[in-house]
Amino acid sequence: MTEFTGTIDHDAEQNENGSNFDDSDYRIRMTDSGHNSSLRYRGMFIKDSVTIPQGSTINSAVISGYVYYSDDPNLVIYCEDVDDSDDFTGTADINSRVRTTASVEWVATDIGKDAYQDSPDFASAVQEVVDRAGFSSGNSIGVIMVPKGTSYNSFYLRSTEHTFPPSITIDYTEPEVGAGENSASNNNGLKLNLTINNFITLFKR
């Protein structure tokens, strides 16, 4: 198993109705405000240069964030379902981004403020991205946190603009060499041996 870890490179928040997008605040809000979509905020976190080979097995994946002001997460964690997540300079939006089918809920209360806290393991969502045919080592992976919309909970993390930025840690196992590749290698070796043997036979004549 191998561990990839690093500080988040880009993060942003956006309310559900799309009227407010911010990628330069000192905090990322994931708030749940019942029927009012203008007050329900989603957060997104992007890590560049993720050096995990395509097709690796993802054993675990967590985001560690510095909890600020409110510590009651009531949200769902997804990844962006693309080969290579665009940063917010190219796509200044969260709502329109396609999310993975796989997701994990983060529902808790009083998890602790003014300290780093780990998210639940969302390996299944990262796996869906790494399994994409167009994903390759060095691409960017985006993580999207969406409030469930069932309560009035709120949850804030310090952003990359702050002294305590979030980070991501992914534990993975690289894919093994396929049996077909080994077989091809063996066949090439067999052809080489046959060629050499034929040459020796002709030389003896």
Order of alpha helices (4+ residues) and beta strands (2+ residues): beta-beta-beta-beta-beta-beta-beta-beta-beta-alpha-beta-beta-beta-alpha
